[in-house]
């Protein structure tokens, strides 16, 4: 799937059908901003791994990002985010 396809899927699941256009625009912008941030974090982790003496996939970095997102989801479900 492409980022726009993920974004559209997310919008169908989360944004009310009668949401105003401005809300849909802001949701799409926020989704892409989040995707960009994750891509940049992954690129930085890849660059660090490539510049190391021996190449290792930066699994710990991705694990940390996943944990951060998991915590945010938990906070959202509890009404704290």
N, C-alpha and C positions, 0 to 999 in steps of 0.2 A: 504494500500500500504506500501511497505517497503521503506527504504531510497534509496536503489539502484533503485527501480522503479520510485520514484520521480525524482531522478537524471537523469535517462534515458529519462523520459518524458521532463524534463527541457532541456536536451541536444538536443532532437529532435526539440523542439520549438525554441531554441536560437542559437545553434552552426550550422554554415553552413555545408551542406552535404560534401563539399570538404575540410573541415578543416583538418589540419595535425593531426597525432596521438598525438603529444605532446600537442596540444591545447586541445584535448579531455581529455587527462590525467589530465591536469591542471584544467580544468573545473570540472571534477569529484572530484579531491582533494579539490578544493575550496568549492564545494557543501557539501561534507562530513564534512569539517572543520566548515562550517556554521551550519550544522545540529548538530554537536557535541557541538558547543557553545550554541545553543538554549537548547539542552537537559541539559547541565550543569546549565544553568540559571534556568531552570524549576526545576531541582533537588535541587538547592540551595533554591529556593522559597519554595519548598515542605518541606525541612528540617526545614526552619525557621517557617513555619506554624505548623509543628508537634511539635516543641519545645515550641511553644507559649502555654499560659494557656488554650486556647480553640482553637480547630482546625477550621481554616477558609481557604478555597481554596484561593491561592494567586492571585486572579483575578487582582488586581492592578498591580502586577509585570508583568503579561502576557499582560495587556493593554499597559504598558510602552514599552515592547518589540515590540508589534504590531505597536505602534505609530512610534517607531524608524525605523522599516522596511518600514512602509508606507512613511515616510519622505525620506528614502534612494531611494525608487522607484520613488518618485516625482523628486528627484534630478537627478536620472539617466535619466528620460524622458526629463528633462530640460538641459541635457548635463553637469551637475555640479558634477557628481560622476562617 
